[in-house]
């Protein structure tokens, strides 16, 4: 099987390369460390005698954030060191900024082609490998198996879209899953799916979602919240120049079409005589010009974060930066979770609602939360979130919450309580990691 994959890899790469090259150009930041994609890890120090090395692959920003508590705990053991790889430039930049002193090395994940993967493995020489969520890299897994290195899939989950694709390749999927020492599923439903895809039941267990255990830092106080709102223009001034801070709607990790829906929501709120403001945090910051064009269809004053501090109050702010969503979530009164409204995302929809719930925000999202199906259902069942059917329903439900502070606070408190009650996945994951490190066979 591995030789068929190796033969097919280059033709498939040639087909996909233009798409990924364009994405890399739009997002930028890939020049630094680019050679590590080909397994060139000259800056990685050799292993120390008696120190166990863990290779953790975290795809992008969300996974890098989620890895924080794991890194913190693993760093407490002087006999363990962590080598971290990421796939995206945003994930790489975040890891370099926040965790560099906790890592023995940081690099981009090498292309999953035999010469590059083998080159990286010869340099890293890990004692344990960790993949997150649903990554199944045939060459990477083969290198581990051929060297007798244990492999754990942590925070393992399968979206509807991924489940369909993996089911269509059931023979290949089962063989790949068979290479894992343990599969730590984010939920019981995910555990069932991995078993259905061919994972050995005795190797699968539910550990919970480690993203629920992420330390939410920094936590802003009231004055810091007001100051950040001033910086992005989300305040108003009265006749005597006194400042006020109207209720704020957050578009959290929005995708195309959702910015327009939020702007129509703002328009309906103002037409109803209700003063509020809007903060848009797009999932991909390189969409700023597209969002600027959408804003041009409305008459609102706006400010983009990358333009520096706002010179005057605006009705709409756009946070076109990376790694600041946690800060901006704390400003909101009502948070809409992106990638959840459009039917085209019905198989892979929904950004994470976890941070907004943890900060105790009144949550709204559309019907397409398949990437977080279990969490989204739990939040609704806990009366901690409201599902909206379309952009019209979004406007109605959001305005209802904005006009009813008591109901808004009730939903927010339920969200915070749900988050507190579902923590603990990191402890279970660490227990499994330490057990495998102690008994790799």
LUMZA-389510 format. One line per 10 residues: number of its first residue (from 1); their letters; for each residue x, y, z of C-alpha. Coordinates in steps of 0.1 Angstrom, whole numbers, plus 5000, padded with zeros to 4 digits. Layout:
! LUMZA-389510
NUM	A	X/Y/Z  ...
//
This chain:
! LUMZA-389510
1	XXXXXXXXXX	5000/5000/5000  5027/5025/5009  5044/5021/4976  5012/5029/4957  5008/5060/4979  5044/5070/4971  5039/5066/4934  5007/5086/4934  5019/5113/4957  5038/5135/4931
11	XXXXXXXXXX	5010/5135/4904  4985/5144/4931  5008/5171/4945  5012/5186/4910  4974/5188/4907  4969/5204/4941  5000/5226/4941  4985/5257/4922  4956/5259/4947  4979/5257/4977
21	XXXXXXXXXX	5004/5280/4962  4977/5306/4958  4965/5301/4993  5001/5305/5006  5005/5337/4986  4973/5352/5000  4980/5343/5036  5018/5351/5035  5043/5343/5062  5055/5311/5047
31	XXXXXXXXXX	5091/5322/5038  5105/5317/5072  5112/5280/5079  5100/5270/5044  5128/5245/5040  5115/5225/5069  5086/5214/5047  5112/5193/5029  5125/5178/5061  5154/5202/5065
41	XXXXXXXXXX	5157/5205/5103  5193/5217/5108  5183/5239/5138  5169/5209/5157  5194/5198/5184  5203/5161/5187  5185/5141/5214  5199/5141/5249  5206/5108/5266  5177/5097/5288
51	XXXXXXXXXX	5153/5124/5275  5122/5113/5256  5112/5133/5226  5075/5138/5217  5067/5150/5181  5034/5169/5182  5017/5180/5150  4991/5208/5153  4977/5219/5120  4967/5256/5126
61	XXXXXXXXXX	4958/5283/5151  4930/5263/5168  4952/5232/5174  4982/5253/5185  4960/5270/5211  4946/5237/5222  4981/5223/5226  4990/5249/5253  4980/5230/5284  4996/5198/5271
71	XXXXXXXXXX	5029/5216/5265  5027/5232/5299  5023/5198/5317  5048/5180/5296  5074/5207/5303  5071/5199/5340  5089/5166/5333  5127/5172/5328  5129/5138/5311  5105/5148/5283
81	XXXXXXXXXX	5109/5174/5254  5084/5184/5227  5091/5190/5190  5061/5209/5174  5052/5211/5138  5023/5231/5122  5009/5232/5087  4998/5268/5083  5018/5300/5086  4994/5314/5111
91	XXXXXXXXXX	4998/5284/5133  5036/5286/5130  5036/5323/5139  5015/5317/5170  5036/5288/5182  5068/5308/5177  5054/5337/5196  5039/5318/5225  5056/5285/5230  5091/5287/5216
101	XXXXXXXXXX	5108/5285/5250  5087/5253/5258  5099/5235/5227  5131/5217/5217  5122/5227/5181  5095/5242/5159  5090/5236/5122  5065/5232/5094  5051/5197/5090  5071/5180/5062
111	XXXXXXXXXX	5054/5171/5030  5042/5135/5033  5065/5122/5006  5090/5095/5013  5123/5114/5010  5111/5145/5029  5094/5125/5057  5123/5101/5061  5147/5130/5062  5127/5147/5090
121	XXXXXXXXXX	5123/5114/5109  5161/5107/5108  5166/5141/5124  5138/5142/5150  5141/5106/5162  5110/5108/5184  5100/5084/5211  5063/5092/5207  5042/5109/5180  5010/5127/5184
131	XXXXXXXXXX	4985/5138/5157  4954/5159/5165  4918/5154/5155  4916/5136/5121  4950/5138/5105  4960/5105/5088  4993/5109/5069  5003/5075/5054  5040/5082/5050  5043/5098/5085
141	XXXXXXXXXX	5025/5068/5100  5046/5043/5080  5078/5059/5092  5066/5055/5128  5056/5019/5123  5088/5009/5106  5108/5024/5135  5086/5010/5162  5076/5044/5175  5041/5046/5192
151	XXXXXXXXXX	5015/5069/5177  4985/5085/5195  4957/5103/5178  4946/5129/5203  4914/5150/5205  4903/5127/5177  4871/5137/5159  4855/5131/5125  4833/5157/5108  4804/5145/5085
161	XXXXXXXXXX	4825/5155/5055  4856/5136/5067  4835/5106/5077  4821/5104/5042  4855/5106/5026  4871/5081/5049  4842/5057/5046  4846/5057/5008  4882/5046/5013  4874/5021/5041
171	XXXXXXXXXX	4902/4996/5034  4929/5023/5034  4914/5041/5064  4913/5009/5084  4949/5002/5077  4960/5037/5087  4940/5036/5119  4955/5002/5127  4989/5019/5130  4978/5040/5160
181	XXXXXXXXXX	4987/5028/5194  4958/5047/5209  4929/5068/5196  4917/5094/5222  4883/5105/5209  4868/5140/5217  4833/5125/5222  4815/5091/5224  4801/5098/5189  4836/5103/5175
191	XXXXXXXXXX	4848/5072/5192  4819/5052/5175  4829/5067/5142  4865/5057/5145  4855/5022/5154  4832/5021/5124  4860/5033/5102  4881/5003/5113  4900/5013/5144  4905/4985/5169
201	XXXXXXXXXX	4879/4990/5196  4904/4981/5224  4926/5010/5213  4898/5036/5212  4886/5056/5243  4868/5088/5249  4890/5114/5265  4869/5145/5258  4878/5177/5239  4911/5192/5250
211	XXXXXXXXXX	4900/5226/5235  4877/5229/5265  4908/5229/5288  4926/5258/5270  4937/5285/5294  4918/5317/5284  4946/5343/5287  4948/5372/5290  4915/5379/5307  4907/5416/5303
221	XXXXXXXXXX	4893/5437/5331  4866/5463/5325  4890/5491/5318  4910/5470/5294  4878/5461/5276  4869/5498/5273  4904/5506/5261  4903/5479/5234  4870/5491/5222  4884/5527/5220
231	XXXXXXXXXX	4913/5513/5199  4890/5498/5173  4864/5526/5174  4836/5507/5190  4823/5534/5213  4802/5566/5210  4805/5601/5224  4777/5623/5237  4772/5661/5234  4796/5666/5263
241	XXXXXXXXXX	4822/5642/5248  4813/5616/5273  4820/5580/5262  4794/5552/5261  4798/5516/5249  4767/5503/5232  4759/5466/5231  4783/5448/5208  4776/5419/5184  4806/5397/5175
251	XXXXXXXXXX	4809/5378/5142  4834/5351/5154  4855/5335/5126  4831/5345/5098  4831/5331/5063  4818/5346/5030  4782/5357/5031  4781/5360/5069  4795/5395/5071  4766/5407/5049
261	XXXXXXXXXX	4741/5389/5071  4756/5405/5102  4755/5439/5085  4718/5434/5077  4713/5425/5114  4729/5458/5124  4708/5476/5099  4676/5461/5112  4686/5469/5148  4692/5505/5139
271	XXXXXXXXXX	4659/5507/5120  4642/5494/5152  4658/5523/5171  4682/5501/5190  4717/5513/5193  4744/5486/5189  4777/5480/5171  4793/5452/5152  4828/5436/5154  4837/5412/5126
281	XXXXXXXXXX	4866/5387/5131  4869/5369/5097  4883/5333/5098  4908/5343/5071  4923/5378/5074  4933/5379/5037  4896/5384/5029  4898/5420/5041  4894/5435/5006  4863/5413/5000
291	XXXXXXXXXX	4849/5425/5034  4857/5461/5025  4837/5457/4993  4808/5442/5013  4809/5472/5037  4807/5495/5007  4771/5483/5001  4761/5498/5035  4764/5533/5049  4783/5525/5081
301	XXXXXXXXXX	4815/5540/5092  4841/5512/5096  4876/5506/5109  4901/5478/5101  4924/5467/5130  4955/5467/5107  4950/5504/5101  4961/5511/5136  4941/5529/5164  4907/5543/5153
311	XXXXXXXXXX	4906/5581/5151  4869/5583/5157  4839/5561/5166  4826/5537/5140  4796/5514/5138  4816/5484/5124  4851/5472/5132  4870/5445/5114  4897/5426/5132  4918/5416/5102
321	XXXXXXXXXX	4946/5402/5123  4957/5367/5135  4956/5354/5171  4934/5381/5187  4900/5363/5187  4903/5356/5224  4907/5393/5232  4879/5404/5209  4855/5377/5222  4856/5394/5256
331	XXXXXXXXXX	4842/5426/5242  4810/5410/5230  4775/5409/5244  4762/5385/5217  4785/5362/5197  4776/5347/5163  4797/5316/5155  4808/5316/5118  4808/5290/5090  4773/5279/5102
341	XXXXXXXXXX	4748/5297/5080  4754/5285/5045  4741/5252/5032  4773/5247/5014  4789/5240/5048  4764/5215/5058  4790/5187/5059  4819/5207/5073  4803/5237/5090  4809/5256/5122
351	XXXXXXXXXX	4839/5273/5138  4845/5266/5175  4820/5280/5200  4842/5270/5230  4860/5303/5237  4828/5323/5235  4810/5299/5258  4839/5299/5283  4838/5337/5285  4801/5336/5291
361	XXXXXXXXXX	4787/5351/5259  4752/5347/5246  4758/5324/5216  4741/5322/5182  4749/5299/5153  4733/5286/5122  4721/5251/5115  4754/5238/5101  4777/5231/5130  4788/5197/5119
371	XXXXXXXXXX	4825/5202/5128  4813/5207/5164  4781/5187/5163  4783/5172/5198  4793/5205/5215  4767/5225/5196  4740/5201/5206  4751/5201/5242  4751/5239/5243  4716/5241/5230
381	XXXXXXXXXX	4704/5213/5254  4720/5234/5282  4701/5265/5271  4734/5281/5264  4730/5288/5227  4703/5296/5202  4702/5281/5167  4691/5304/5139  4677/5291/5106  4689/5318/5082
391	XXXXXXXXXX	4701/5354/5081  4665/5367/5087  4662/5345/5118  4697/5356/5129  4685/5393/5129  4653/5384/5149  4670/5363/5175  4700/5386/5180  4678/5416/5184  4656/5398/5209
401	XXXXXXXXXX	4687/5390/5230  4700/5425/5227  4667/5440/5239  4665/5415/5268  4696/5418/5291  4682/5393/5316  4677/5366/5290  4711/5374/5275  4727/5370/5309  4709/5338/5316
411	XXXXXXXXXX	4722/5322/5283  4757/5335/5290  4757/5320/5325  4745/5287/5311  4773/5287/5286  4800/5294/5312  4786/5266/5334  4786/5242/5305  4822/5249/5298  4832/5245/5335
421	XXXXXXXXXX	4814/5212/5337  4831/5197/5306  4867/5203/5313  4892/5175/5321  4903/5161/5287  4939/5173/5291  4943/5152/5322  4931/5121/5305  4952/5128/5275  4983/5133/5296
431	XXXXXXXXXX	4976/5101/5314  4976/5081/5281  5007/5099/5269  5027/5091/5300  5014/5055/5300  5026/5050/5264  5059/5067/5271  5065/5043/5300  5053/5012/5281  5057/5019/5244
441	X	5048/4984/5234
//
